[in-house]
Amino acid sequence: MINVIGLGYIGLPTALMFAAHGVEVVGTDYDADLVATLKAGRTTFKEDGLDELFSSAVEAGVVFSTDYQRTDTYIISVPTPYDKDSKKIDPSYVNAAVERVMEICPKGATVVIESTVSPGTIDRFVRPVVKDRGFVIGEDVNLVHAPERIIPGNMVYELLHNNRTIGADDPAVGERVKELYASFCQGEIAVTDIRTAEMTKVVENTFRDINIAFANELAKICRSDGMDVHEIIRIANKHPRVNILSPGPGVGGHCISVDPWFLVGDYPGIARLIRNARETNDSMPDFVLQRASEIMEERGIEAISKVGIYGLAYKEDVDDVRESPTLQMMESMKRHLCAGACKVYDPWIETDIVANQVHSMEEFLEGLEMVIVMVGHSQLKNDLSVLDAKIVLDTRDVCGDGENVYKL
Ligand SMILES: NC(=O)c1ccc[n+]([C@@H]2O[C@H](COP(=O)([O-])OP(=O)(O)OC[C@H]3O[C@@H](n4cnc5c(N)ncnc54)[C@H](O)[C@@H]3O)[C@@H](O)[C@H]2O)c1
């Protein structure tokens, strides 16, 4: 039996996937409301294919609980934020979970950390917790790192098909954990040491962040001198060795906007490109605001209440708002004393998160002259005609061209 600790965006689909593939699973979360919802037969977030996976796992006997279980395999998938001042990882959630596991696990147990951690976290923070409990690592307890790579919006597919990395002190233990993941994972599973697995995961997200920052910086350069960044990227990408990403309103979520900071925090004198990239991406919500105010002036829109913001999630077709560019932009608007003046709508977000949030497209569009498109949800892409009578600031390049459509 495996005990999956932390049933959020990563832990829940992972627990369900194991259960649906014949592994006995108890999923544990200390959030009693979340566990009650799952026990009542409902999923806790929206994701393509998640409800079907949930049904299969329930049929296969998955159990949800607030209690940690005594068993031989634990998979820990709890948050790993960064400290906003030091930029270093905040390991407190992982540490707390490992401590609880150590209180209950039998000798010989394997503890798999799935949470993304900065290189050296397991050495510096996790090993001492295990040793303090009197366990000898490698004899009484095996430590493994198995970082997750799936992307919200395509989680179920990617859980099945992505390649994975397993980091272990002992290759034989790594192979055993590889076999466990191979119960559902059809991708290639590389077994390596723990530090390499930690660094590899952080490097992957940093690579993405830097490439996004490059596109965003190009957007700023082109805007400053009257060039069309989208046309330039389209043509440059015809070069056989060039593949520039699309600029956008910033980077959000619990991965790409967080993990590169771990390297900045731990290697401040070296990780200068990485810091610049993070700062460039974090500057984009302000750049959108500046662009919006230029367009308002050009088109004679005087009242900010005539402008609406479409999209609160950090990316298309998900309900995750963590670190989202829209929330970052609204923080900035607060500083300019105009937060709450714009209507905000996101078809994926049913609860009220910000002031002046509405819950239907009709209510949103009523009375607006201009819409800032922050997220390219399918709802909008499938019916762009709803924006026909509006001036549009299209930060995601999803609204086509036209005299009323402005790009970054
Ligand atoms: N969200 C993503 O897209 C994504 C992708 C790849 C990797 N990751 C990594 O996966 C890890 C988890 O991220 P997430 O997005 O699933 O986070 P999340 O906040 O959605 O879920 C974490 C869950 O852990 C629970 N929890 C926290 N501490 C606990 C404890 N001590 N005992 C029991 N439950 C506890 C919380 O209640 C929450 O439900 C992070 O390290 C993240 O970087 C996330």
PDBQT file of the ligand as one rigid body, heavy atoms in Angstrom, charges set to zero:
ROOT
HETATM    1  N1  LIG A 501       0.890  22.559  -9.705  1.00  0.00    +0.000 N 
HETATM    2  C1  LIG A 501       1.721  22.203 -10.652  1.00  0.00    +0.000 C 
HETATM    3  O1  LIG A 501       1.507  22.473 -11.817  1.00  0.00    +0.000 OA
HETATM    4  C2  LIG A 501       2.978  21.398 -10.343  1.00  0.00    +0.000 A 
HETATM    5  C3  LIG A 501       3.636  20.719 -11.389  1.00  0.00    +0.000 A 
HETATM    6  C4  LIG A 501       4.768  19.976 -11.086  1.00  0.00    +0.000 A 
HETATM    7  C5  LIG A 501       5.255  19.947  -9.791  1.00  0.00    +0.000 A 
HETATM    8  N2  LIG A 501       4.607  20.635  -8.798  1.00  0.00    +0.000 N 
HETATM    9  C6  LIG A 501       5.138  20.560  -7.434  1.00  0.00    +0.000 C 
HETATM   10  O2  LIG A 501       4.325  19.662  -6.695  1.00  0.00    +0.000 OA
HETATM   11  C7  LIG A 501       4.276  20.058  -5.317  1.00  0.00    +0.000 C 
HETATM   12  C8  LIG A 501       2.827  20.192  -4.875  1.00  0.00    +0.000 C 
HETATM   13  O3  LIG A 501       2.223  21.239  -5.621  1.00  0.00    +0.000 OA
HETATM   14  P1  LIG A 501       0.655  21.367  -5.764  1.00  0.00    +0.000 P 
HETATM   15  O4  LIG A 501       0.423  22.328  -6.898  1.00  0.00    +0.000 OA
HETATM   16  O5  LIG A 501       0.018  20.015  -5.827  1.00  0.00    +0.000 OA
HETATM   17  O6  LIG A 501       0.296  22.054  -4.362  1.00  0.00    +0.000 OA
HETATM   18  P2  LIG A 501      -1.163  22.229  -3.728  1.00  0.00    +0.000 P 
HETATM   19  O7  LIG A 501      -1.080  23.398  -2.845  1.00  0.00    +0.000 OA
HETATM   20  O8  LIG A 501      -2.193  22.191  -4.817  1.00  0.00    +0.000 OA
HETATM   21  O9  LIG A 501      -1.372  20.909  -2.851  1.00  0.00    +0.000 OA
HETATM   22  C9  LIG A 501      -0.665  20.605  -1.724  1.00  0.00    +0.000 C 
HETATM   23  C10 LIG A 501      -1.568  19.872  -0.740  1.00  0.00    +0.000 C 
HETATM   24  O10 LIG A 501      -0.770  19.431   0.350  1.00  0.00    +0.000 OA
HETATM   25  C11 LIG A 501      -1.538  19.545   1.559  1.00  0.00    +0.000 C 
HETATM   26  N3  LIG A 501      -0.560  19.544   2.639  1.00  0.00    +0.000 N 
HETATM   27  C12 LIG A 501       0.392  20.466   2.910  1.00  0.00    +0.000 A 
HETATM   28  N4  LIG A 501       1.144  20.080   3.945  1.00  0.00    +0.000 NA
HETATM   29  C13 LIG A 501       0.654  18.875   4.364  1.00  0.00    +0.000 A 
HETATM   30  C14 LIG A 501       1.005  17.966   5.358  1.00  0.00    +0.000 A 
HETATM   31  N5  LIG A 501       2.042  18.188   6.190  1.00  0.00    +0.000 N 
HETATM   32  N6  LIG A 501       0.279  16.838   5.525  1.00  0.00    +0.000 NA
HETATM   33  C15 LIG A 501      -0.771  16.599   4.695  1.00  0.00    +0.000 A 
HETATM   34  N7  LIG A 501      -1.161  17.415   3.709  1.00  0.00    +0.000 NA
HETATM   35  C16 LIG A 501      -0.443  18.542   3.537  1.00  0.00    +0.000 A 
HETATM   36  C17 LIG A 501      -2.317  20.829   1.363  1.00  0.00    +0.000 C 
HETATM   37  O11 LIG A 501      -3.460  20.864   2.189  1.00  0.00    +0.000 OA
HETATM   38  C18 LIG A 501      -2.662  20.762  -0.139  1.00  0.00    +0.000 C 
HETATM   39  O12 LIG A 501      -3.919  20.150  -0.354  1.00  0.00    +0.000 OA
HETATM   40  C19 LIG A 501       5.065  21.374  -5.230  1.00  0.00    +0.000 C 
HETATM   41  O13 LIG A 501       6.380  21.103  -4.839  1.00  0.00    +0.000 OA
HETATM   42  C20 LIG A 501       5.054  21.873  -6.668  1.00  0.00    +0.000 C 
HETATM   43  O14 LIG A 501       6.169  22.695  -6.955  1.00  0.00    +0.000 OA
HETATM   44  C21 LIG A 501       3.465  21.346  -9.046  1.00  0.00    +0.000 A 
ENDROOT
TORSDOF 0
